[in-house]
Each structure stands twice: as structure tokens, then as C-alpha cells.
């Protein structure tokens, strides 16, 4: 049985985005799982049923996400991993490129929740979704758009990723949990760097992202060497320990090192780790959000003890890496 309270909690920050009017979740048969209480977009049950029917007709194995126009309303839909579909009604001034990252992440969270798996409690900030320029309305009576699978056409895309942060913030434990699915109890400081590989499958986009993960030692004696390891990195985590404020205060230094030495297209995420240690916590969620906002990057919170949450974190960075390769085609 679906716990509506859990779904509502996940959807709430999504509905708070300027330009998002309505969210519904349905199964592949069209049965309603969830919808928010009221909306100017959907005025009646008949409107909702017609919308669900239109989406069901367009979901295919090849295209797991898309957008359509109906009576001057724009609809975005994304298939989840649990055989459900998240349908979003958005205002006409919302950019499709801007809304899709949010819609994708919400679909992932919904899928995990329906599978009774834990999810990250924070919706990452990908920026504003409203545009000052009226998007071009597609021609034709249906005006239907589909998001194609990520390009280039090869099934596996490979990227170098670097994990940075002060010593003992849990970088190695996060990587170990991601790679093996298990938490390593015994702490061993990383000497210089460790390099591991793991495939990250994004089912909603029919693509596999191969992450080559460089785990950097956080000790001061490795400061000169680790900047060289950042070269050509396409992605990175800036990790701090929520129980140790000094690791939080050093994040801007790590950010500067990444920006100076990594690839110019670098995708970064700020990670507040060890949130399972609630009684020892010193850095609040709001402090993490504010720092990430000042750096212009998303913020997430994790615990290496929770395999599902760690997996979701790495899947988000994998999505960010291929976000600009998502092609929109009109049919």
C-alpha cells in the first residue's frame, strides 16, 4: 500500500518551484496513485483522466520521458523505476531544459519510495525554471515532444570523477558503499589517492554512465599532489562531516582547487556526510544549503551506512554529467 504521506513529503518542494502547478502519479494501467489537492491546470476528474490517457499512449520502451501540450497547458512526464509515471503540469513560461532535471530526480525519488527504499530528503537546487522568453509552441494539432535517450548513441559513457574533502569526512566509506554496496567498518586513511570504477545505470534514460572515481586523501601533506589528480575531472563531490564544523569551513578551499585544476565543464555537488550521527551534528541542513547556493552547486546529505541513499547520490552526479546530452526532438 502506498504511503501518501511519504509521497507528499517528496513532492512538496517540487510543487514549491515557481511554474509547477500540478503533479500526479499513475501506474502503467492509468490508475491514480497520487495527486496534489488542487490545481488551476486540472479542473475536473474528466480533465485528469484525459491527461492520463494521453500520457499512457505516448510512453514507450524507447522514450521514458516527454512533454505535450493540451489546451494551452504544458505537461511533462517521466517514467519511474517502479512502473509508475510522474506527470507534471507546468506554466507556459517554464523552460523544458530547466524543468527536466527536477522532474527526473522526483521520478527517481518516487520510484524508490514505491519500492520501499529510502530516499534523500532534499531536492537539489538546479536553478530557476521560469524563462523570460515565451517558449516556442510546437506546430501541429498535437504539438508533442519526446525526450530521446542520452546521446552519443553508445550505451556506455565514461567520466572521471574526483571525491574531495578533509580527512576522515567519510569519502572512502561513501565510495566503498557505492562500489560494493557495503559499509566498511574499519577506517583507513587514503594514502594520496585511490582509483575505482563503477557503472551507474540510469534506467529512465536507457543509458549507463561509467564513473572512474578518484578518492583523494584529505591530509595536508597530500595538498600539492591532489591538485594534479583533479586534472580532466568532469565531476566531483565536495564532502564535509556534519559533526565537524572545521571540515565544513574548508569546503571553499576545496571548491577553489577544483575550479582551478579540473575540467572547465566540471559538475560539482556539495555533500553533508554522516547525517546518521544526529546527536553529534553541528552543521544544519540549512547551513549546507546556503553554502551550496553561494557556490552555485546542488547540496545533498548522506550516510555511508545507507546504501540506497549513497546510490541515489552517485546517480544524481551521473545524470548531471549527461544532462546536456539529452536531446529533445519534435514528432
Secondary structure as UniProt FT lines:
FT   HELIX           4..15
FT   TURN            18..19
FT   STRAND          20..27
FT   TURN            28..29
FT   STRAND          32..35
FT   HELIX           45..58
FT   STRAND          65..70
FT   TURN            71..72
FT   STRAND          73..79
FT   TURN            81..82
FT   STRAND          84..90
FT   TURN            92..93
FT   HELIX           96..114
FT   TURN            115..116
FT   STRAND          145..147
FT   STRAND          156..164
FT   TURN            167..168
FT   HELIX           171..180
FT   STRAND          193..202
FT   HELIX           203..205
FT   STRAND          207..216
FT   HELIX           220..222
FT   HELIX           223..229
FT   TURN            230..232
FT   STRAND          235..241
FT   TURN            242..243
FT   HELIX           245..249
FT   HELIX           251..261
FT   TURN            264..265
FT   STRAND          267..273
FT   TURN            275..276
FT   HELIX           278..280
FT   HELIX           285..295
FT   STRAND          298..301
FT   TURN            304..305
FT   HELIX           307..322
FT   HELIX           323..325
FT   STRAND          328..330
//
